[in-house]
Each structure stands twice: as C-alpha cells, then as structure tokens.
C-alpha cells in the first residue's frame, strides 16, 4: 500500500467530509425539506377545502330550512287551492276583475321532484297603477307561497293613465 503524506491525508479527509456532507444534504436534508413543503401545501389546500365545505354546509342548512318552511306553507293551504281561482278571487277583492282580458293556467311536473309547477298567465287591460299595485301586493304577500315570475306593463294608446299588464304568476303544488 502506498503511504500518503500528511497533506494528502488532509486532502482525502476533507474530500470524504465534503462527500459525506453532500450525501447527507442530498439524500436526507433535501427530501425532508421537500416533504415538509408538500405537507404544508397539502395542509393549506385542505384548510381551504374545509373552509369551503363549511360555507357550503351553512348554505345547505339555510336552503333546507327555507325549503322546509316553504313546503309547510304549501301544505297549510286551504284544501282545493288552485292558483287560478286564487288570482280570480283576488281580482274580485281588488276590483280589477273587469279588466282581465284572459287567464291561461298551466301545470307541469318538475324533473326529479314531487312538486308540480302551477303557472297562470293573465292579461289586464285598461288598468291604472293605483288599481294594479294592491293586486300585485296581495299576490306577493300571500301566505300561499305565490310569486310573480314575470310582468310586462305597457301604456295604452294616448291616455297615459291606463296601461295593459301581462303577468306570469307561479307557485308549486305537492
């Protein structure tokens, strides 16, 4: 075997130490740091997902409560309730029955639901806003879960006091 001088021994020792440090850093420290980084990113991502899930849970509970109260109101309607007769009765109460040009009822089943949508399209002719407003108010504030889906009001001729109105009023039935 060959004898190394002191200087060469120091150089070999330094090289071994440097290679050892490189191996430790490359195969132990870097993987540990990288894994730690991945875990922090995963934790951040999961925390964000959890926050979104909490928001969605809150929205779901709100919607479920609303649906429950909505369904309760539908079930508490008078027996034999129909949207057509309700609107006709309200028109009589508010004094606009003579202004009704037509009322077209329709019903449709809702996909993936046990509810039926009931819709009445009606046209009111020669009506002023003082007559129309109480009628619309009674529809919207009714305890029967009825709402106005669409409304179109147009002036009638040269007399700007009177107008024609086309309403689509909607509710759901069980």
Order of alpha helices (4+ residues) and beta strands (2+ residues): alpha-alpha-alpha-beta-beta-alpha-beta-beta
